[in-house]
Structures are given as C-alpha cells and as structure tokens.
Amino acid sequence: KATSLHITFATGYVTPGYFARLIAIMAESPSCQLFFHKSTPVYHNKITFRFGDPPVDHVILTEMSPAVQVDVLRYVATGTIPMQEVCHTLKGFLETSCQKVEECLQSIDAPSHFGIDSRSTRVSNVRREFKFLCCNPECESSSEPHYLVTSPNGQQTCDLPLLCEESASYRNPTKEEAYWFPKEIKEIQTEPHITKSGKSHPQRVLTPPDD
C-alpha cells in the first residue's frame, strides 16, 4: 500500500461537483475498471477502480470534507509492473483527469435564482494541489494527519531526504511514501563551474527521469 495522496483545494473543501466528474472521467479510460464486490460496497463518496495494464491494483477514491483521498493497494503479488511505476503512472493520469474536470466546471453556468446573474455563479479557476500524507512511525503521536514537504519543481526522488509538516529535520522517505516518487534524477556533467574561492567544481544539471 502506498501512502495516501490527497487532492487538496485552496478553498479548504472539495469543489461541488468535482468528485462525481472525476469518477466519470476516470471510468472512461481503458486503464480503469470499476470494481464491484460485496466486500467493497459503493458509497456516494467512495468508489474503487482496478487500475493498470493489466488492471491488478486497486485505486480507492474517497471524497472527504477538505480533500479527495486516493489510496493504491496491491492485493496480488505480481512481477509484471513495479508498484512504484503504477503510482507514477497514476499520478500523471490523475493530473490529466483533474484538468479535464476543471475545464468542465469552468464552462458551466450555475442556474440563476432570485434574479442572480448566472455569470456571477460560474465556477472560477479551481486551485488544487497534490499532497502526500506523512506515514513516518515517529509522527504517529501527532493528533492530526499531516503532509510531506517535498522538493520543489518535481525534483523529489524516492531516496532524496524530505521533511514533513510536523518535523524540522530531514529524513528518508518511508517505503509507502517512496512509491510516489521516481527512482532517480539523471545528473549530467557539464563544464567546470568556478566558485568565488577560485576552485573548480563540475556543475550538475538535473533532468527529468525517463518514463
């Protein structure tokens, strides 16, 4: 199981209509299969997909008050696709699906009531962010769930130290947290860089990992 991913919103709550449209868009993808079983009943705010190719991993989406929670579980041992690759693919798929939802919401006018102009009730730009729950055992005493503080601009890797909102010291990601991040960022050696002290050091350039 990977640590939970939260789709959070600047408003502090899930935009009305967001969750239902996200489910509908994901269900249209051949990578997602709605999963119905007596052990996993469907609720108005919770649904399970089988995700991947082949679709062996379970993705559970739950609409909570402040965020949409995404959980990835693997019940069957398989050597075809690493769990880390599944999570990385899912994260990109969720990003694309969320963008489609936001485009849809911004094109819809809410109905007018009591003489209110419908243009004033149109959904404005949705400001949302992907955040990952901290699952460090040393933070279990914390009363509230909290998020990881990762490297900016997508430079976080599975072995690069990170912070969480409850800690001031860096630590390595746990196994459950590391699933969401790439294994490495390639380093390219370029021409030597001269520092103020006059010493020459090779300059490292970070490039995105291979898909």
Disulfide bonds with the S-S distance in Angstrom:
none
